[in-house]
Amino acid sequence: MMEKNKLPETFMLAALRLAQKAFDEGEVPIGAVVVKQGNIIGQGYNRRETDFDPTAHAEVVAIREAARNEKSWRLEGSWLYVTVEPCAMCAGAIVNARIEKLVFGCYDPKAGACGSLINLPSDKRLNHRVEIVPGIMENQARDLMQEFFRRLRMKERWPSLVEGD
């Protein structure tokens, strides 16, 4: 059953808007929203460079906000929508927060821990498992990531060409 009859694209669009905000701020463009009973209860985007914090990934920022709003670290019954497959740290946070379902856009073959390198949220040895739904708005999420890193490489190679960026 989808969240209150809303399509997953509705919430993935919200996550993509946050990813665009990260992009605009020079952060790796990943956005995330935590949804419970059809309402966004937490949202975030990458803030590692801005906050000088290696844990300020979109998922962790969104989970922290959701936990504060729910006044509980247990986010049972909630779904996390994120534009890119979570890394091991974020997958661990998702499991520990007791999130019910993870919906993500594109896979991350270099750091993904929800199917690419490992599948932490589905590991039967853990006390909580998370249902995973990949590939929602995959092309949009991948395109944003590719554009970010294309610009970053250009900036490194030809800084004078992209100064006005």
C-alpha positions in Angstrom: 0.0 0.0 0.0 1.4 3.4 -0.9 1.4 6.2 1.6 -2.2 7.4 1.8 -2.8 6.7 -2.0 0.0 9.1 -3.0 2.4 7.8 -5.6 6.0 7.3 -4.6 6.9 9.9 -7.2 5.2 12.6 -5.1 7.7 12.1 -2.3 10.7 11.5 -4.6 10.0 14.8 -6.2 10.3 16.4 -2.8 13.6 14.6 -2.3 14.8 15.7 -5.8 14.0 19.3 -4.9 16.2 19.0 -1.8 18.9 17.4 -3.9 18.8 20.4 -6.3 19.2 22.7 -3.2 22.3 20.7 -2.3 23.6 21.0 -5.9 23.0 24.8 -5.8 25.0 25.0 -2.5 27.9 23.0 -3.9 27.1 19.8 -2.0 26.8 16.4 -3.5 23.1 16.5 -4.7 21.3 14.0 -2.6 18.0 14.7 -0.9 15.8 12.7 1.5 12.4 12.9 3.1 10.9 10.7 5.9 7.2 10.1 5.4 4.7 8.8 7.9 1.0 8.4 7.2 1.3 10.4 4.0 3.0 13.4 5.6 6.7 14.5 5.5 8.0 14.4 9.0 11.7 15.0 8.2 13.7 16.2 5.3 17.3 16.8 4.5 20.0 17.2 1.9 23.7 16.7 2.0 25.4 19.3 4.2 28.9 17.7 4.8 30.8 20.7 3.3 28.6 23.3 4.8 28.5 21.9 8.3 32.0 20.4 8.3 30.4 17.2 9.4 31.1 13.8 7.8 27.8 12.5 9.1 25.6 15.2 7.5 24.3 13.0 4.7 20.8 13.7 3.5 19.4 10.6 5.1 20.9 11.3 8.5 19.7 14.9 8.4 16.2 13.8 7.5 16.1 11.0 10.1 17.3 13.4 12.9 14.6 15.9 12.0 11.9 13.2 11.9 13.0 11.8 15.2 12.8 15.3 16.8 9.4 15.8 15.3 8.1 12.4 16.5 9.9 12.8 19.8 11.2 9.3 19.4 14.2 7.7 17.8 11.9 4.8 16.7 10.4 5.8 13.3 8.3 2.7 12.9 5.7 2.9 10.1 7.7 5.5 8.3 9.2 5.4 4.8 12.4 7.1 3.7 12.6 8.5 0.2 16.2 9.3 -1.0 17.5 10.2 -4.4 20.5 7.9 -4.3 21.1 4.5 -2.7 22.3 5.0 0.9 25.9 4.3 2.0 26.7 1.9 4.9 26.5 4.7 7.5 23.1 5.8 6.3 21.8 2.2 5.9 22.8 1.6 9.5 20.9 4.7 10.6 17.8 3.5 8.6 17.9 0.2 10.3 18.5 1.7 13.8 15.6 4.2 13.3 13.3 1.2 12.5 12.2 2.7 9.2 9.7 0.4 7.5 10.5 1.1 3.8 13.4 2.6 1.9 12.6 4.1 -1.6 15.5 5.4 -3.6 16.2 6.7 -7.1 19.5 5.5 -8.5 22.0 2.9 -7.3 25.5 4.0 -6.1 27.8 1.3 -7.4 30.8 2.7 -5.5 29.3 3.2 -2.0 25.8 1.8 -2.0 24.9 -0.4 0.9 21.3 -1.3 -0.1 22.0 -3.6 -3.0 25.1 -2.5 -4.8 28.1 -3.4 -2.6 26.1 -5.0 0.3 22.5 -5.0 1.4 22.6 -3.9 5.0 18.9 -3.1 5.5 17.8 -6.6 4.4 20.4 -8.5 6.4 18.6 -11.3 8.2 21.2 -11.2 11.0 20.0 -7.8 12.2 17.0 -7.3 14.5 15.2 -5.1 12.0 14.9 -5.4 8.3 13.8 -2.7 5.8 11.8 -3.2 2.6 13.7 -1.7 -0.3 12.2 -0.2 -3.4 14.8 1.0 -5.9 14.6 2.9 -9.2 11.9 5.5 -8.5 12.7 8.5 -10.7 16.1 6.9 -11.3 17.0 8.9 -14.4 16.4 12.2 -12.8 18.4 11.3 -9.7 21.3 9.9 -11.8 21.3 12.9 -14.2 21.6 15.3 -11.3 24.5 13.4 -9.8 26.3 13.1 -13.2 25.9 16.8 -13.9 27.3 17.7 -10.5 30.4 15.6 -10.9 30.8 16.7 -14.6 30.9 20.3 -13.4 33.2 19.5 -10.5 35.7 17.8 -13.0 35.5 20.8 -15.3 36.1 23.2 -12.4 39.2 21.2 -11.4 40.5 21.1 -15.0 39.5 24.6 -16.2 38.7 26.9 -13.3 38.7 30.0 -15.4 35.9 28.6 -17.6 33.5 27.9 -14.8 34.2 30.8 -12.4 30.8 32.4 -13.0 29.1 29.1 -12.1 
